[in-house]
Structure formats: C-alpha cells, structure tokens
Amino acid sequence: MRLLNNILKFFEGVQEGFKSKSVEFIRVEKRELENVFSLLLFGSYIGMPAPPTFLSLELLPYVARELYVLGTTAERSDDPLGQIAEFFEI
C-alpha cells in the first residue's frame, strides 16, 4: 500500500511539473503575441507600414497597458537602471 502511495505521489509531482512548464510556455507566448500586436499598431513609428486607421482605432482599447509601458519606457530612456527595472516589470 505504501509503495502504491509513493508511486501515486510521484506521478502527481510529474503532473504538477508539466502543468507549471505548460503555464510558463503560455505566458511567454502571450508576451510575444502582445509584442507582435504592439508592433502592428505602433510599427509606423519605426517605418513599418501601418494597418488601416479604422482597424487601429478599434484595437486601441486593448493596448492601454502597452501605451502605458511605451510612455514609461520613453520617460526612462536615459535611465539604465529604470530600463532594467522595466524589463523585470518592477
């Protein structure tokens, strides 16, 4: 009976490990998709072709966080410590 409980605990630990890795991969993918989304909307600032204006205006409410990050990054552009803190989302 004890052996069966140990085996069960082992597989529960393996399952938790897979869950945590899966969640981390999803978080990284979400972050990358947000970056691509921002590049689509704000790419005109760096010379990329811009999407149609009406599309940008419809998507604007979904990028409020990105606009905040863009503003704080611009404010801290001369502060290297601020850039490191922004990278780690402190």
PyMOL commands that set and color helices and strands:
alter all, ss='L'
color gray80, all
select helices_A, chain A and resi 2-46+53-75+80-87
alter helices_A, ss='H'
color red, helices_A
deselect
rebuild
show_as cartoon
